Structures are given as structure tokens and as C-alpha cells.
């Protein structure tokens, strides 16, 4: 009989904590915009640094101090070749986009929620009238989310993205920094 009571109390404890845990599960959708600073790299070739406008969408699920987030962004970079005699890409536009998943680790203090983020996704580089490639790559960064009530928050985030694509038979590193600001709406 004691064993049955202990099992029943254990089940009640687990179910009650699961209910509390479920109430901590938050779904969110958001949008963001900012700057993307891309520096293409290729052996023995020098490209000029280019910064451009970036826009994107995100959606995720957050449980206490962890979140899993799906995201998309797009940016159009102008390519300025300083020294690349074999191919004339100067002035070409690189439509650059990302779709992937990130994990966030929050360190919450009252309504401030600083976090670390890391993820993996697919990056597409489409240099107009030259070539297009899509490859997997990783990213990592830091951010700060500020809750403004129970349903709305604003945030700022900085990330480094790393991917290498094959454009016109050249493996080009497309490392770039993004600095964004946006909002999330929690359900």
C-alpha cells in the first residue's frame, strides 16, 4: 500500500510540474531588419568589403532558458573586385539568403534576456548572370531580448555566418557579420 501511495504521489508531482512546464512553453513569430557586412574570400583575390540592408523572419519555441528557432533572411550585396584578372565580376549583385535552425541559450534577468545563439542552415549565393550555389554553413552570435509585457518583445542580435559556395568553378568563402533589430510576438 505504501508503494502505491508513493507512486501515486510521484505521478501527481510529475503531472503538476508538467502542467507548470507546459505553461512555460512559448511559441513566437517575429521579424527583423539590419545590416549584413559580407567579405568574400578567395585565394590570391581581393574583394572590397560591402555592407547592405538585411530583412528576415523567424519563428520558434521557447522553454525556460532554451529556444529553438527557424529563420530566414535575405540581402543583396554588390561585388566590388579589386584584383581578379581572370573573371569580370565587378559591379555584379550577389543575392544572398539563409534558411535554417538556431538554438538559443538565455541568461534572463527580470525583463532583460541576453542570449547566446548558434545554428546551421543553407545559404544561397546567386551572382546575377554568373552562377548560383547553395551550401550548408554555420552561424553563432549574441543577442538581447527585452520583454514588453507578456506577448511582445524587442531584440537586437549580432551574428557571424560562415559558408563556402562554388560560383563559376571557384570556391568562395562568404563569411559575413549581421547586426539586426526586430520584434517577437508570443502566443
Helices and strands as residue ranges (DSSP letters): H 2-23, E 25-38, E 46-47, E 50-63, E 66-78, E 81-83, E 93-109, E 112-127, E 131-147, E 152-162, E 164-167, E 170-173, E 176-186
